[in-house]
Amino acid sequence: MHEWPRYRPAILLMAGLLPFCAMARGLSAQSEVCPTGRIASIRIDRGPVFDEDVENGMLSKVYSAANWLHVETRRSVVERELLFEKGDCLERLRLSESERFLRDLPFIESARIEAHRRRNGDYDVEVKTRDDWSLRLEPRFEVGGGFALTGITLAERNLWGRGRNLELLYLDRKGRDDVGVTYFDPQFLSSRWNLSVQGIRTAPGWTTSFSLAYPFLGLVGRWAGFTDLLYGDRWFRFSVGDPNDPAELVLPLREKEAQVGTAVRLLGPPRGRSTKAGTYGASLSYVFRDYGLGFYSDTAAAAALGLSDSLAAELGTLVDRRETLRLNLIVGVRGLEYHERVGLTSLRSVEDIAIGATANLLFGVALDSFGFEDGHLLMALDLFGGARVIGGWFSQIRAVGEARRDYSARSWRDMLLAVEWTNFWQNNRRNVVELSTSYSAGWEMTVPFQLTLGGPWGLSAFSPNRFPGGARFRARIEDRYWAASVGRLADLGTVAFAELGRIWANDALSGIDSGLRASAGLGIRFATPAGSRASYRLQAAMPIEAGVRWDDMIVSFRIDTAVRLEERPVDVQLGRSRDLAFRAAAPHVR
């Protein structure tokens, strides 16, 4: 028994081979009888970023030069995203899911799959795609009391035309800046396995991660497997002091995380573009966390604020070393279909809106034996619901939560909740109104945790470290308008928004009650080339309160992506404190 800790790495390494022992089958076998007819042929038509066969006037040379610089997506990349082959029975669900898969690729601007019936009842399937501009330069900056470049990302989303993503990242930090690189291959070794590798150099050291996964194939996949590894030396950043002029303190954190798992899905019969499914899975996760104690005494801001002793007392159990080995069971149900809409969050591209419901529940059991002292029961829940209320009104809600039941203390701890409700009203092809509300909170936290009211997750007119606390509410209304297009070069639009929010202390470190705060702003949006799903936004926001001055205005640059409430993280800031097991497994088993 006492020798168990010595062999943990070897055991985890062997466990990492489990997904490969349960290799995903991919596409299910086709029935011999085809009442709907078979697929007799498949034709793939790949279009460049700019169509040079169309008369483009003065921009013709610009389009030609852009196409010359762009590497066209290879035919094999498109073929591997298809959920059907020549000779298969025609199934509308597989056609629509293949079309959605292609549109999900960041280097594909549009995709359309059509089936043409022959006289004998078989079908000719035509796949049409158009490339998006794959080389992206994405700066991050703010103008509020002076111009500040907060970061920049240089990304090639379609390396060598093979669908691989390579990103170089720079983030401006106090002290040493963060510099990193990310590589993602959605078709690793010409298969449907996803490979992701990341390395970031931070002030305290390096953070590296590795993921190899075979996710469920949309609404028709039956198997999934995944392996995730993480090693990192990083800072957990706290905002403390005067809420109008806060200081940032950092807690040194070293973490080692590993997880391996597999899941199976039982599918109901397809109904047009939808089907129902039940998910059953299991994973084994290992988490190690250790904390440094010198940050509050070594930080100049802490000394200036006189926070050294008070922070040491307030941190309490947050700096305890943790090591956990846990078995996790995952169950879920899913009933979704996707509706195509043009220009909901983008300016003029086709987006897939999820309608229906999903629910995933995780039970995790960690034993306080074999050298592991953190014994607990973990429960985590992920819910989604989407509906087309009437006409162009779409409503979606997502909720995630988790909590641990401590064996020794016989009490609940580390309880987290995040809820987001979003509504879209598409009045016409040019105008969309979005109304969203969100609530995030944590209770009885024994790991580092803090929310703030400012920043991209809060109110746009406040800096990211303004008003720290443990519970946050935000409501936002935004009016987006597509104004014009410059040929195929770019789409142009405007945006106006207003926000209302509040933060509560809720026992968080240096937490306060902000009272109700509000902000409003205007901005311009553009997408290049025209029809691209990723749009850029330059906006200016002002607080709505007494004594506001022009230098309180915050100008920021951000990127808007397609609607993905059923998949994306609900609250990135709260995610810093979430458990690895569900946070990492969820993208693979949804």
C-alpha positions in Angstrom: 0.0 0.0 0.0 2.8 2.4 0.9 4.5 1.9 -2.5 1.4 3.2 -4.5 2.6 6.9 -4.9 5.8 5.8 -6.5 4.0 4.0 -9.3 1.3 6.7 -10.1 3.0 8.0 -13.3 3.3 4.5 -14.7 -0.3 3.7 -13.8 -1.6 6.9 -15.4 0.5 6.2 -18.5 -1.0 2.8 -18.9 -4.5 4.2 -18.3 -3.8 6.6 -21.2 -3.9 3.7 -23.6 -7.5 2.9 -22.7 -9.1 5.0 -25.4 -7.0 3.3 -28.1 -8.2 -0.1 -26.8 -11.7 1.0 -27.5 -11.1 2.5 -30.9 -14.0 4.4 -32.3 -15.8 2.7 -35.1 -16.7 6.0 -36.8 -19.5 5.6 -39.2 -22.1 2.9 -38.5 -22.7 0.1 -40.9 -25.2 0.8 -43.6 -28.3 -1.4 -44.1 -28.4 -3.7 -47.1 -31.9 -2.4 -48.0 -32.1 1.2 -49.1 -35.7 2.4 -49.4 -34.5 6.0 -50.0 -31.9 5.0 -52.6 -28.1 4.8 -52.6 -25.4 7.3 -53.2 -24.2 6.6 -56.8 -21.5 9.4 -57.0 -19.9 12.1 -54.9 -18.6 15.3 -56.6 -16.6 17.8 -54.6 -16.3 21.4 -55.8 -13.8 23.5 -53.8 -13.9 27.3 -54.4 -11.1 29.8 -53.7 -11.4 32.7 -51.3 -12.3 35.1 -54.1 -14.1 34.0 -57.3 -11.9 35.4 -60.2 -14.4 34.3 -62.9 -16.8 37.1 -61.8 -16.1 40.6 -63.0 -14.6 42.4 -60.0 -13.5 45.7 -61.6 -10.8 47.5 -59.7 -10.5 44.8 -57.1 -9.6 42.0 -59.6 -5.9 42.3 -59.0 -6.4 42.4 -55.2 -8.5 39.2 -55.4 -6.0 37.5 -57.6 -3.1 38.3 -55.3 -5.0 37.1 -52.3 -5.9 33.8 -54.0 -2.2 33.4 -54.9 -1.1 33.9 -51.3 -3.8 31.5 -50.0 -3.2 27.7 -50.0 -6.4 26.0 -51.2 -7.9 23.4 -48.9 -7.0 19.9 -50.1 -9.7 17.6 -51.4 -8.8 14.9 -48.9 -9.6 17.3 -46.0 -13.1 17.9 -47.3 -13.6 14.1 -47.9 -12.7 13.2 -44.4 -15.4 15.4 -42.9 -18.2 13.6 -44.9 -20.3 11.1 -42.9 -21.2 9.1 -46.0 -19.4 7.3 -48.9 -20.3 6.1 -52.4 -22.6 3.1 -52.2 -24.1 4.1 -48.8 -27.9 4.5 -48.3 -28.8 8.2 -48.6 -29.6 9.6 -45.1 -30.6 13.2 -44.8 -29.2 13.5 -41.3 -25.7 12.5 -42.5 -25.8 15.0 -45.3 -26.9 17.9 -43.0 -24.3 16.9 -40.3 -21.5 16.7 -42.9 -22.5 20.1 -44.2 -22.4 21.5 -40.6 -19.0 19.9 -40.0 -17.6 21.6 -43.0 -19.0 25.0 -41.9 -17.5 24.5 -38.5 -14.0 24.4 -39.9 -12.4 27.9 -39.4 -10.9 27.9 -42.9 -14.2 27.2 -44.7 -16.4 30.2 -45.4 -19.4 28.3 -46.8 -20.5 24.7 -47.5 -23.5 23.2 -49.3 -24.3 19.6 -49.9 -27.1 18.7 -52.4 -28.5 15.3 -53.5 -29.8 15.0 -57.0 -32.1 12.0 -57.6 -31.6 9.7 -60.7 -34.4 8.0 -62.6 -33.5 4.6 -60.9 -33.9 6.1 -57.4 -30.2 6.5 -56.6 -28.5 9.9 -56.0 -25.6 12.0 -57.2 -24.3 14.1 -54.2 -22.6 17.4 -54.9 -20.4 19.0 -52.2 -19.6 22.7 -52.7 -17.2 24.6 -50.4 -15.6 28.0 -50.5 -12.4 28.8 -48.6 -12.1 31.5 -46.0 -9.0 33.6 -45.5 -6.9 31.4 -43.2 -4.0 33.7 -42.2 -5.2 35.9 -39.3 -3.6 38.7 -37.3 -5.7 39.4 -34.2 -4.5 42.2 -32.0 -5.9 43.0 -28.5 -5.8 46.5 -27.2 -7.6 48.9 -25.0 -7.7 52.7 -24.9 -8.6 54.0 -21.5 -6.3 56.5 -19.9 -3.9 55.8 -22.8 -3.3 53.2 -25.5 -2.4 49.7 -24.3 -1.6 46.7 -26.6 -2.7 43.8 -24.4 -1.9 41.0 -26.8 -1.6 39.8 -30.3 -2.2 36.4 -32.0 -0.8 35.4 -35.4 -2.6 32.3 -36.7 -2.6 30.1 -39.8 -5.9 28.2 -39.7 -5.2 25.9 -42.7 -1.5 25.1 -42.7 -0.4 23.7 -46.1 -4.1 23.3 -47.0 -4.4 20.3 -44.6 -6.7 21.9 -42.0 -4.1 22.2 -39.4 -4.0 25.3 -37.1 -0.8 27.0 -35.9 -1.0 30.0 -33.6 1.6 32.2 -32.1 0.4 34.1 -29.0 1.7 37.2 -27.1 0.0 38.6 -24.0 1.2 41.7 -22.2 1.6 41.0 -18.5 3.0 42.8 -15.6 6.6 41.4 -15.2 7.4 38.9 -17.9 5.0 38.7 -20.8 3.3 35.5 -21.9 4.5 34.0 -25.2 3.1 30.8 -26.5 2.4 28.5 -29.5 -0.6 26.2 -30.2 -0.9 23.4 -32.7 -4.2 21.7 -33.6 -4.8 19.0 -36.1 -8.5 18.0 -36.5 -7.5 15.0 -38.8 -4.5 13.6 -37.0 -2.7 11.0 -39.2 -5.5 11.4 -41.8 -8.1 10.1 -39.3 -10.9 11.7 -37.3 -8.7 11.9 -34.2 -8.0 15.5 -32.9 -4.5 16.4 -31.8 -3.9 19.5 -29.7 -0.5 20.7 -28.3 0.2 24.0 -26.5 3.1 25.6 -24.8 3.1 29.0 -23.1 6.0 30.6 -21.3 4.7 32.6 -18.3 6.5 34.6 -15.6 6.7 31.6 -13.1 7.5 29.0 -15.8 6.0 27.0 -18.6 2.5 25.7 -19.1 2.1 22.8 -21.5 -0.9 20.7 -22.5 -1.6 17.8 -24.8 -4.9 16.3 -26.0 -5.7 13.4 -28.3 -9.4 12.8 -28.8 -11.9 11.0 -31.0 -15.1 13.1 -30.3 -18.6 12.0 -31.1 -19.3 12.7 -34.7 -22.1 15.2 -34.4 -25.5 13.7 -34.1 -24.5 10.3 -35.6 -21.4 9.3 -33.7 -21.5 6.3 -31.5 -18.1 6.3 -29.8 -15.7 8.7 -28.2 -12.3 8.5 -26.5 -9.9 11.1 -25.1 -6.6 11.7 -23.3 -5.7 15.0 -21.8 -2.4 16.0 -20.1 -1.5 19.3 -18.5 1.6 20.6 -16.7 1.8 24.2 -15.7 3.5 26.8 -13.6 1.3 29.9 -13.7 -0.2 32.7 -11.6 -3.7 32.8 -10.3 -4.5 36.6 -10.5 -6.5 38.4 -7.9 -7.8 41.9 -7.9 -7.5 43.7 -4.5 -7.7 47.1 -3.0 -9.6 50.2 -4.1 -12.4 49.1 -6.5 -11.9 52.3 -8.5 -8.1 51.7 -8.7 -7.4 48.1 -7.9 -4.1 46.3 -7.7 -3.3 42.9 -9.1 -1.8 40.2 -6.9 -0.7 36.8 -8.1 -0.7 33.4 -6.4 2.0 31.1 -7.8 0.4 27.8 -8.8 1.8 24.5 -10.0 -0.6 22.0 -11.4 -0.4 18.5 -13.0 -3.5 17.1 -14.5 -4.2 14.0 -16.5 -7.4 12.3 -17.7 -8.3 9.4 -19.9 -11.8 8.3 -20.8 -14.2 6.8 -23.3 -17.9 7.0 -23.9 -20.6 5.3 -26.0 -23.8 6.7 -27.4 -27.1 4.9 -28.1 -28.8 6.5 -31.0 -32.5 6.6 -31.8 -33.8 6.4 -35.4 -33.0 9.6 -37.4 -35.9 12.0 -37.9 -35.0 14.3 -40.8 -32.2 16.4 -39.5 -32.4 15.3 -35.9 -32.2 12.2 -33.6 -32.2 11.4 -29.9 -29.3 9.8 -28.1 -28.2 8.6 -24.6 -24.5 8.9 -23.6 -22.7 6.6 -21.1 -19.0 7.1 -20.3 -16.2 6.8 -17.8 -12.9 8.5 -17.1 -10.0 8.4 -14.7 -8.6 11.7 -13.7 -5.5 12.8 -11.7 -5.1 16.3 -10.3 -2.1 17.7 -8.4 -2.0 21.4 -7.2 0.6 23.2 -5.1 0.8 26.8 -4.2 3.5 29.4 -3.4 3.2 31.6 -0.4 5.6 34.5 -1.2 3.4 36.5 -3.6 1.8 38.7 -1.0 5.0 39.7 0.8 7.1 40.0 -2.4 4.6 42.0 -4.4 5.1 45.8 -4.3 1.4 46.4 -4.5 0.8 44.2 -1.5 3.3 46.2 0.5 1.8 49.5 -0.6 -1.7 48.3 0.4 -0.6 46.8 3.7 -2.2 43.5 2.7 0.5 40.9 3.6 -0.9 39.7 6.9 -4.6 40.0 6.0 -4.1 38.1 2.8 -2.2 35.3 4.5 -5.1 34.9 6.9 -7.8 35.2 4.2 -6.3 32.7 1.9 -6.7 30.0 4.6 -7.1 26.6 3.0 -6.7 27.9 -0.6 -2.9 27.3 -0.4 -3.1 23.6 0.7 -1.4 21.1 -1.5 -4.0 18.9 -3.2 -3.6 15.5 -5.0 -6.5 13.5 -6.2 -7.1 10.3 -8.2 -10.8 10.0 -9.1 -13.0 7.7 -11.1 -15.7 9.6 -13.1 -19.0 8.3 -14.5 -20.8 10.3 -17.2 -24.4 9.9 -18.3 -26.3 12.2 -20.7 -29.2 12.6 -23.0 -29.4 14.6 -26.2 -32.0 15.7 -28.7 -30.9 18.4 -31.1 -31.4 19.7 -34.6 -29.8 22.6 -36.3 -31.5 25.5 -38.1 -29.6 27.6 -40.7 -29.7 31.3 -40.3 -27.7 34.1 -42.0 -26.1 36.8 -39.9 -27.1 36.2 -36.3 -23.7 36.9 -34.7 -21.7 37.2 -37.9 -22.4 39.9 -40.5 -23.5 37.8 -43.4 -22.5 34.2 -43.1 -24.5 31.0 -42.6 -24.7 29.9 -39.0 -26.2 26.7 -37.4 -28.5 27.4 -34.5 -29.0 24.5 -32.0 -32.6 23.7 -31.2 -33.6 21.1 -28.6 -32.0 20.0 -25.3 -29.0 18.3 -23.9 -28.1 17.2 -20.3 -24.9 15.7 -19.1 -24.2 14.6 -15.5 -20.9 13.5 -14.0 -20.4 11.5 -10.7 -16.8 11.4 -9.5 -15.5 9.3 -6.6 -12.1 10.1 -5.1 -10.9 7.9 -2.3 -8.8 9.3 0.7 -6.4 6.3 0.6 -3.4 5.0 -1.3 -1.6 8.2 -0.5 -4.3 10.5 -1.7 -5.8 12.7 1.0 -8.4 14.6 -0.8 -11.4 12.2 -0.6 -14.7 13.5 -2.0 -17.6 12.9 -4.2 -17.8 15.2 -7.2 -21.1 16.0 -8.9 -21.2 18.2 -12.1 -24.1 19.1 -14.4 -24.2 20.7 -17.9 -27.6 21.6 -19.3 -28.6 23.3 -22.6 -32.0 24.2 -24.2 -32.8 26.0 -27.4 -36.0 26.9 -29.1 -37.3 28.9 -32.1 -40.0 30.8 -30.3 -41.6 32.5 -33.3 -40.4 33.8 -36.7 -36.9 35.1 -36.3 -36.9 34.9 -32.4 -34.5 32.2 -31.1 -33.9 31.6 -27.4 -31.1 29.5 -25.8 -30.1 28.8 -22.2 -27.1 27.0 -20.8 -26.3 26.1 -17.2 -23.2 24.4 -15.7 -22.5 23.6 -12.1 -20.4 21.4 -9.9 -19.8 20.7 -6.2 -17.7 18.4 -4.0 -19.0 16.4 -1.0 -16.1 16.1 1.5 -15.9 12.7 3.2 -14.1 13.8 6.3 -15.9 17.1 6.9 -19.3 15.7 5.7 -20.1 19.0 4.0 -20.3 20.4 0.5 -17.5 22.6 -0.8 -16.2 24.2 -4.1 -19.7 24.8 -5.4 -19.8 26.7 -8.7 -22.7 27.8 -10.9 -22.9 29.6 -14.2 -26.1 30.3 -16.2 -26.5 32.2 -19.5 -29.7 33.0 -21.3 -29.5 34.5 -24.8 -32.3 35.7 -27.2 -31.9 36.7 -30.8 -34.5 38.7 -32.8 -33.7 38.8 -36.5 -35.9 41.5 -37.8 -34.6 41.2 -41.4 -31.4 40.2 -43.3 -29.6 43.4 -42.0 -30.7 43.8 -38.4 -30.4 41.5 -35.3 -31.1 42.4 -31.7 -29.6 40.2 -29.0 -30.7 40.2 -25.3 -28.6 38.1 -22.9 -28.4 37.7 -19.1 -25.9 35.7 -17.1 -25.2 34.8 -13.5 -22.0 33.2 -12.1 -21.1 32.4 -8.5 -19.0 30.3 -6.1 -19.7 29.2 -2.6 -17.6 27.5 0.1 -14.5 27.7 -2.1 -11.3 25.9 -1.0 -9.5 26.6 -4.3 -8.4 30.0 -5.7 -11.6 31.8 -6.9 -12.6 35.3 -7.8 -14.9 37.0 -10.3 -14.8 40.7 -11.4 -17.5 42.9 -12.9 -15.3 44.6 -15.5 -13.8 43.1 -18.7 -15.2 41.0 -21.6 -17.1 38.8 -19.2 -18.8 41.8 -17.5 -19.3 45.4 -18.3 -17.3 46.7 -21.3 -16.7 50.2 -19.8 -14.8 48.9 -16.8 -11.3 47.4 -16.8 -11.1 43.6 -16.3 -9.9 43.9 -12.7 -12.6 46.3 -11.4 -15.0 45.3 -8.7 -13.9 41.8 -7.5 -16.3 39.4 -5.8 -17.8 36.0 -5.7 -21.1 36.3 -7.5 -21.8 38.3 -10.7 -25.0 39.3 -12.7 -25.0 40.9 -16.1 -27.7 41.9 -18.6 -26.9 43.1 -22.1 -28.9 44.3 -25.1 -27.2 44.8 -28.4 -28.4 46.0 -31.8 -26.3 44.8 -34.8 -26.7 46.1 -38.3 -25.1 45.0 -41.6 -24.6 48.2 -43.5 -22.8 47.3 -46.8 -20.4 45.0 -48.5 -17.3 46.0 -50.6 -17.6 43.4 -53.3 -16.1 40.1 -51.9 -13.5 42.1 -50.0 -15.3 42.9 -46.8 -18.7 43.2 -45.0 -19.2 46.4 -42.9 -21.7 46.9 -40.0 -22.5 48.9 -36.9 -23.3 47.9 -33.3 -24.9 49.7 -30.3 -25.2 48.2 -26.8 -26.1 48.8 -23.2 -25.2 46.7 -20.1 -26.3 46.4 -16.5 -24.5 44.4 -13.9 -23.7 43.8 -10.2 -21.1 42.0 -8.2 -21.5 40.6 -4.7 -18.7 39.8 -2.2 -20.0 36.2 -1.5 -16.9 35.4 0.7 -14.5 35.8 -2.2 -11.0 37.2 -1.6 -11.2 41.0 -1.4 -14.8 40.8 -2.5 -17.1 43.8 -2.4 -20.7 44.7 -3.2 -20.6 47.0 -6.3 -24.2 48.0 -6.4 -25.9 48.3 -9.8 -23.5 49.5 -12.5 -24.2 50.3 -16.1 -22.4 51.1 -19.3 -23.2 51.8 -23.0 -21.3 51.9 -26.2 -21.0 52.1 -30.0 -18.8 50.3 -32.4 -18.1 49.3 -36.0 -17.8 45.7 -37.3 -16.1 44.3 -40.3 -15.4 40.8 -41.8 -13.0 39.9 -44.5 -13.5 38.4 -46.9 -17.2 39.1 -47.2 -19.3 36.3 -45.8 -16.6 35.2 -43.3 -18.0 33.9 -40.0 -15.4 35.7 -37.9 -16.0 39.4 -37.6 -13.9 42.1 -36.0 -15.3 44.7 -33.7 -13.8 48.1 -32.7 -16.0 49.6 -29.9 -16.0 52.4 -27.4 -17.8 52.1 -24.1 -18.6 54.6 -21.3 -19.9 54.1 -17.7 -23.3 55.4 -17.0 -22.8 57.2 -13.7 -22.3 60.6 -12.2 -19.0 62.4 -12.8 -18.0 60.5 -15.9 -15.2 62.0 -17.9 -14.1 61.4 -21.5 -10.9 59.7 -20.2 -13.2 57.1 -18.6 -14.0 55.8 -22.1 -12.6 52.3 -22.9 -11.9 51.5 -26.6 -11.3 47.9 -27.3 -10.9 45.5 -30.2 -12.5 42.0 -30.1 -13.5 39.1 -32.4 -17.1 37.9 -32.7 -17.5 34.2 -33.6 -20.6 32.1 -34.5 -23.3 31.1 -32.1 -22.2 28.1 -30.1 -23.9 28.4 -26.7 -24.4 24.6 -26.6 -20.6 24.0 -26.9 -18.5 27.0 -25.7 -17.5 27.7 -22.1 -20.2 29.7 -20.3 -17.9 31.8 -18.1 -14.2 31.8 -18.9 -13.3 33.6 -15.6 -15.2 31.1 -13.5 -13.5 28.3 -15.5 -10.2 29.1 -13.8 -11.5 27.3 -10.7 -13.4 24.4 -12.3 -12.4 20.8 -12.0 -10.5 19.2 -14.9 -12.7 16.1 -15.3 -15.9 17.7 -16.7 -14.3 20.8 -18.1 -11.9 18.7 -20.3 -14.3 15.8 -21.0 -17.3 17.8 -22.0 -16.2 18.9 -25.5 -15.5 15.3 -26.4 -18.7 13.7 -25.2 -21.3 16.3 -26.1 
